Amino acid sequence: MKELNTLVPELREIALASGANDLRLISAGIVKTAAWVRLKCRYGCKAYGKHLSCPPYSPTPEETGKVLDDYEHAVLFEFVGLPKEASVDPRHIHHYLWDLILMVHDVVFKLERHAFLGGYYKAFGFGAYPCSLCETCLPEEGDIDFHTGKRLCRHPDMMRPAMEASGIDVYATVRAAGFELEVVTSFDETIRTFGLVLLD
């Protein structure tokens, strides 16, 4: 297994080369979960129930909290800025951020895989926003049982749950890691987006 002081610079290089702005090694203990987080998904997000990376299919805050207990280290990485797509209504946030979401998924996949191949066999990543690996997800097509999730994802190797969808308080977590994050109040503001890979 690679030492963390060797692995983390390699992960940082991969992340920055793939579009991230920064990557930091953090203690998994600062990753905060809270029961209220998924309420924001259920009551407020148009993607609720439409993506396998989102509730009700994603891990609950309780499940995520138990998983976090199995880890000591993680890397948190930041993307700054919004790929502008003038033809998309920004109120349709999933489609408006399509390229950014794909970039986050790509980096999560690359970092998790690199860590795994470096001997960190427990490596597991969390992305942000509803998954965009497919034009439409199986629940959107009505091809899945809402409660049991009886059909498998088309991209199980790459699809990972969003942090917020898994009950992670992203604001508290990234602030504890020393990143700045404030609520965006207009579509003209810079968007800061984060991904997480648990190590060990």
Protein Blocks (a to p, Z undefined) as FASTA:
>chain_A
ZZfklmmmmmmmmmmmnopabdcdddfklpccdfklmmmmmnopakgopafkbcfkbccf
klmmmmmmmpcbdcddddedjdddfkbcfklmmlmmmmmmmmmmmmmmmmmmmmmmnopa
mbccddedjdfkbfbdfklnopacfklopaccfblmlmccdfklnopafklmmmmnopac
dddfbfkbccdddddddeZZ
